[in-house]
Amino acid sequence: MKCKGRPDGSVDLVLDPAEADLLRDIPEQLSRLYEAPPDDPALQRLFPRAYLDPTEDRREQEWQALTHPELLRERLARLELVLATLARSESKGRRVKVGLGPDEVAAWLAVLNDARLAFGCRLGITDDTDVNRIEADDPLGLEKSAYAWLTMLQGVLVEALLETLPE
């Protein structure tokens, strides 16, 4: 993976085809998660309670009724934008080049963040050090490696954005 920021805040991202395929799968997985029962821990991680006090359940329900539909629409729109950018990507041999405008970079970062939060919740990851050393016999090794890769991609995109800032 390579990433280069441009002065206008856009980013050129170059991926392996397998990396691009993994990214194409994330919006579908997150879409399914958004339809999960409200007691799903990963869904609760993405849409946390506003009122933690259990005596405030009525207020929490009102808050969720007011905010959840719009938050969900925004997340679904970002998923569509990620898929659209991947659909227009250019395959060159063993590389896939994706050009991202400033708004698209922001959408990608939000989707990557949601994916990492949900994935981390499912894997029981509470700290990135949980995936720094993955044992060869770890039954969740592949999933933890994918999580680590998403973390790295998010970091690479942020670094590319920092390149675009004036000094």
Backbone hydrogen bonds in HBPLUS format (Angstrom, degrees):
<---DONOR---> <-ACCEPTOR-->    atom                        ^
c    i                          cat <-CA-CA->   ^        H-A-AA   ^      H-
h    n   atom  resd res      DA  || num        DHA   H-A  angle D-A-AA Bond
n    s   type  num  typ     dist DA aas  dist angle  dist       angle   num
A0002-LYS N   A0014-VAL O   2.90 MM  12  5.02 154.4  1.96 142.2 148.9     1
A0014-VAL N   A0002-LYS O   2.77 MM  12  5.02 169.6  1.78 151.2 152.9     2
A0004-LYS N   A0012-ASP O   2.89 MM   8  5.24 155.3  1.95 148.2 156.4     3
A0012-ASP N   A0004-LYS O   2.87 MM   8  5.24 165.1  1.89 152.6 156.4     4
A0006-ARG N   A0010-SER O   2.86 MM   4  5.41 154.8  1.93 161.7 156.8     5
A0009-GLY N   A0006-ARG O   2.94 MM   3  5.65 161.0  1.98 131.3 132.6     6
A0011-VAL N   A0100-LEU O   2.78 MM  89  5.12 157.3  1.83 148.7 156.6     7
A0100-LEU N   A0011-VAL O   2.76 MM  89  5.12 170.5  1.77 165.4 167.4     8
A0013-LEU N   A0098-VAL O   2.84 MM  85  5.09 172.8  1.85 153.9 156.3     9
A0098-VAL N   A0013-LEU O   2.73 MM  85  5.09 168.9  1.74 160.4 164.4    10
A0015-LEU N   A0096-VAL O   2.81 MM  81  5.07 165.4  1.83 146.9 150.9    11
A0096-VAL N   A0015-LEU O   2.76 MM  81  5.07 152.8  1.83 149.5 154.8    12
A0019-GLU N   A0016-ASP O   3.00 MM   3  5.21 122.0  2.35 103.6 118.3    13
A0020-ALA N   A0016-ASP O   3.04 MM   4  6.41 158.9  2.08 156.9 163.2    14
A0021-ASP N   A0017-PRO O   2.90 MM   4  6.16 153.0  1.97 147.6 155.2    15
A0022-LEU N   A0018-ALA O   3.00 MM   4  6.24 154.7  2.07 142.9 149.2    16
A0023-LEU N   A0019-GLU O   3.00 MM   4  6.32 158.3  2.05 149.0 154.7    17
A0024-ARG N   A0020-ALA O   2.93 MM   4  6.21 142.7  2.07 143.5 154.1    18
A0025-ASP N   A0021-ASP O   3.19 MM   4  6.45 134.3  2.41 141.2 152.2    19
A0025-ASP N   A0022-LEU O   3.13 MM   3  5.26 135.5  2.34  98.4 110.6    20
A0029-GLN N   A0025-ASP O   3.12 MM   4  6.41 161.9  2.15 155.5 161.0    21
A0030-LEU N   A0026-ILE O   2.85 MM   4  6.09 166.7  1.87 165.2 168.6    22
A0031-SER N   A0027-PRO O   2.86 MM   4  5.96 154.8  1.92 143.5 151.0    23
A0032-ARG N   A0028-GLU O   3.04 MM   4  6.29 158.8  2.08 148.2 153.0    24
A0033-LEU N   A0029-GLN O   2.99 MM   4  6.27 152.4  2.07 143.5 151.8    25
A0034-TYR N   A0030-LEU O   2.88 MM   4  6.15 153.3  1.95 152.4 158.9    26
A0035-GLU N   A0032-ARG O   3.09 MM   3  5.26 143.3  2.23 100.6 111.4    27
A0036-ALA N   A0033-LEU O   2.91 MM   3  5.05 164.7  1.93 112.7 117.2    28
A0040-ASP N   A0037-PRO O   2.98 MM   3  5.71 164.3  2.00 130.6 131.8    29
A0044-GLN N   A0040-ASP O   2.89 MM   4  6.17 156.9  1.94 157.0 164.7    30
A0045-ARG N   A0041-PRO O   2.92 MM   4  6.14 135.9  2.12 137.6 149.4    31
A0046-LEU N   A0042-ALA O   3.17 MM   4  6.50 143.5  2.31 140.1 148.6    32
A0046-LEU N   A0043-LEU O   3.13 MM   3  5.14 122.3  2.48  94.2 108.1    33
A0047-PHE N   A0043-LEU O   2.89 MM   4  6.10 145.9  2.00 148.6 158.8    34
A0056-GLU N   A0053-ASP O   2.92 MM   3  5.54 163.3  1.95 123.4 127.8    35
A0060-GLU N   A0056-GLU O   2.89 MM   4  6.16 155.9  1.94 155.1 163.1    36
A0061-GLN N   A0057-ASP O   2.88 MM   4  6.13 159.5  1.93 152.3 156.7    37
A0062-GLU N   A0058-ARG O   3.01 MM   4  6.32 157.7  2.06 149.4 155.4    38
A0063-TRP N   A0059-ARG O   2.88 MM   4  6.10 160.2  1.91 149.7 155.2    39
A0064-GLN N   A0060-GLU O   2.86 MM   4  6.09 165.8  1.88 155.0 158.6    40
A0065-ALA N   A0061-GLN O   2.91 MM   4  6.07 156.6  1.97 146.0 152.7    41
A0066-LEU N   A0062-GLU O   3.02 MM   4  6.25 145.5  2.14 144.5 153.5    42
A0066-LEU N   A0063-TRP O   3.14 MM   3  5.17 121.9  2.50  94.5 108.9    43
A0067-THR N   A0063-TRP O   2.88 MM   4  6.08 159.9  1.92 157.1 162.6    44
A0068-HIS N   A0064-GLN O   2.85 MM   4  5.09 151.3  1.93 132.6 142.2    45
A0071-LEU N   A0067-THR O   3.04 MM   4  6.21 167.9  2.05 162.6 166.5    46
A0072-LEU N   A0068-HIS O   2.85 MM   4  5.95 161.1  1.88 159.4 164.1    47
A0073-ARG N   A0069-PRO O   2.96 MM   4  6.18 158.6  2.00 144.4 150.3    48
A0074-GLU N   A0070-GLU O   2.97 MM   4  6.19 162.5  2.00 152.4 156.5    49
A0075-ARG N   A0071-LEU O   3.03 MM   4  6.25 157.6  2.08 145.2 151.3    50
A0076-LEU N   A0072-LEU O   2.88 MM   4  6.12 163.2  1.91 156.3 160.9    51
A0077-ALA N   A0073-ARG O   2.92 MM   4  6.09 154.2  1.99 148.2 155.4    52
A0078-ARG N   A0074-GLU O   3.04 MM   4  6.30 151.7  2.12 144.7 151.9    53
A0079-LEU N   A0075-ARG O   3.03 MM   4  6.35 151.3  2.11 146.4 154.3    54
A0080-GLU N   A0076-LEU O   3.03 MM   4  6.34 157.1  2.09 147.6 153.2    55
A0081-LEU N   A0077-ALA O   2.98 MM   4  6.25 151.4  2.07 144.5 152.5    56
A0082-VAL N   A0078-ARG O   2.95 MM   4  6.22 157.4  2.00 150.6 155.8    57
A0083-LEU N   A0079-LEU O   3.01 MM   4  6.31 164.5  2.04 151.3 155.3    58
A0084-ALA N   A0080-GLU O   2.86 MM   4  6.08 152.9  1.94 146.3 154.4    59
A0085-THR N   A0081-LEU O   2.96 MM   4  6.20 158.2  2.01 150.6 155.4    60
A0086-LEU N   A0082-VAL O   3.03 MM   4  6.28 155.8  2.09 149.1 155.9    61
A0087-ALA N   A0083-LEU O   2.85 MM   4  6.03 145.4  1.97 143.8 154.0    62
A0088-ARG N   A0084-ALA O   3.17 MM   4  6.43 140.6  2.34 142.5 151.1    63
A0089-SER N   A0086-LEU O   3.17 MM   3  5.04 159.7  2.21 100.3 105.9    64
A0090-GLU N   A0097-LYS O   2.89 MM   7  5.11 160.5  1.93 150.8 153.0    65
A0097-LYS N   A0090-GLU O   2.74 MM   7  5.11 166.1  1.76 155.8 155.5    66
A0092-LYS N   A0095-ARG O   2.76 MM   3  5.21 166.8  1.78 153.5 158.1    67
A0095-ARG N   A0092-LYS O   3.03 MM   3  5.21 143.4  2.16 115.4 126.6    68
A0104-GLU N   A0101-GLY O   2.99 MM   3  5.10 117.3  2.40 101.0 117.3    69
A0105-VAL N   A0101-GLY O   2.87 MM   4  6.17 152.2  1.95 159.6 168.5    70
A0106-ALA N   A0102-PRO O   3.17 MM   4  6.46 159.3  2.22 145.2 150.0    71
A0107-ALA N   A0103-ASP O   3.03 MM   4  6.32 152.5  2.11 141.9 149.4    72
A0108-TRP N   A0104-GLU O   2.84 MM   4  6.08 162.3  1.87 152.5 157.2    73
A0109-LEU N   A0105-VAL O   2.90 MM   4  6.16 163.7  1.93 154.2 158.2    74
A0110-ALA N   A0106-ALA O   3.03 MM   4  6.26 155.5  2.10 145.2 151.7    75
A0111-VAL N   A0107-ALA O   2.90 MM   4  6.16 162.4  1.94 154.9 159.6    76
A0112-LEU N   A0108-TRP O   2.80 MM   4  5.98 166.8  1.81 158.1 162.1    77
A0113-ASN N   A0109-LEU O   2.92 MM   4  6.02 152.2  1.99 140.8 148.8    78
A0114-ASP N   A0110-ALA O   2.93 MM   4  6.21 160.6  1.97 148.4 153.3    79
A0115-ALA N   A0111-VAL O   2.84 MM   4  6.06 163.2  1.87 154.0 158.9    80
A0116-ARG N   A0112-LEU O   2.88 MM   4  6.04 161.1  1.92 148.5 153.7    81
A0117-LEU N   A0113-ASN O   2.89 MM   4  6.10 162.1  1.92 152.7 157.7    82
A0118-ALA N   A0114-ASP O   2.93 MM   4  6.10 169.4  1.94 154.5 157.2    83
A0119-PHE N   A0115-ALA O   2.80 MM   4  5.80 165.6  1.82 150.8 155.8    84
A0120-GLY N   A0116-ARG O   2.75 MM   4  5.65 159.8  1.79 143.5 150.4    85
A0121-CYS N   A0117-LEU O   2.98 MM   4  6.07 150.1  2.07 139.1 147.2    86
A0122-ARG N   A0118-ALA O   2.97 MM   4  6.27 161.3  2.01 151.4 155.9    87
A0123-LEU N   A0119-PHE O   2.91 MM   4  6.14 148.7  2.01 148.5 157.6    88
A0124-GLY N   A0120-GLY O   2.87 MM   4  5.81 114.7  2.31 136.4 151.6    89
A0125-ILE N   A0120-GLY O   2.77 MM   5  4.73 149.3  1.87 145.2 147.4    90
A0124-GLY N   A0121-CYS O   3.25 MM   3  5.09 147.9  2.36  95.2 104.6    91
A0130-ASP N   A0127-ASP O   2.81 MM   3  5.61 164.4  1.83 125.2 130.7    92
A0131-VAL N   A0128-ASP O   3.14 MM   3  5.74 165.6  2.16 114.8 119.0    93
A0132-ASN N   A0129-THR O   3.32 MM   3  4.95 162.4  2.35  96.1 101.3    94
A0138-ASP N   A0135-GLU O   3.08 MM   3  5.22 165.3  2.10 112.2 115.1    95
A0141-GLY N   A0138-ASP O   2.99 MM   3  4.96 158.5  2.03 116.0 115.5    96
A0144-LYS N   A0140-LEU O   2.82 MM   4  6.04 160.6  1.86 160.4 166.8    97
A0145-SER N   A0141-GLY O   2.87 MM   4  6.02 147.7  1.97 143.1 152.2    98
A0146-ALA N   A0142-LEU O   2.97 MM   4  6.28 151.9  2.05 146.2 153.6    99
A0147-TYR N   A0143-GLU O   2.98 MM   4  6.27 155.5  2.04 146.2 152.9   100
A0148-ALA N   A0144-LYS O   2.89 MM   4  6.13 159.3  1.93 146.5 152.1   101
A0149-TRP N   A0145-SER O   2.89 MM   4  6.13 150.4  1.97 145.1 153.4   102
A0150-LEU N   A0146-ALA O   2.94 MM   4  6.25 157.2  2.00 150.0 155.6   103
A0151-THR N   A0147-TYR O   2.98 MM   4  6.27 153.8  2.05 148.9 156.4   104
A0152-MET N   A0148-ALA O   2.91 MM   4  6.19 154.6  1.98 145.4 152.4   105
A0153-LEU N   A0149-TRP O   2.83 MM   4  6.12 161.7  1.86 155.1 159.6   106
A0154-GLN N   A0150-LEU O   2.95 MM   4  6.12 162.0  1.98 147.4 152.3   107
A0155-GLY N   A0151-THR O   2.99 MM   4  6.24 157.3  2.05 146.7 153.0   108
A0156-VAL N   A0152-MET O   2.85 MM   4  6.11 153.6  1.92 152.1 159.7   109
A0157-LEU N   A0153-LEU O   2.96 MM   4  6.20 159.4  2.01 153.8 158.4   110
A0158-VAL N   A0154-GLN O   3.05 MM   4  6.30 157.8  2.11 147.0 153.2   111
A0159-GLU N   A0155-GLY O   2.91 MM   4  6.14 161.9  1.94 148.8 154.0   112
A0160-ALA N   A0156-VAL O   2.93 MM   4  6.14 153.8  2.00 145.2 152.3   113
A0161-LEU N   A0157-LEU O   2.96 MM   4  6.25 150.9  2.04 145.3 153.1   114
A0162-LEU N   A0158-VAL O   2.94 MM   4  6.26 151.8  2.02 149.5 157.6   115
A0163-GLU N   A0159-GLU O   3.08 MM   4  6.42 137.9  2.27 141.1 152.0   116
A0163-GLU N   A0160-ALA O   3.19 MM   3  5.10 127.1  2.48  91.2 104.7   117
A0164-THR N   A0161-LEU O   2.96 MM   3  5.26 139.3  2.13 103.5 115.2   118
A0165-LEU N   A0162-LEU O   3.24 MM   3  5.42 155.2  2.30 103.3 110.4   119
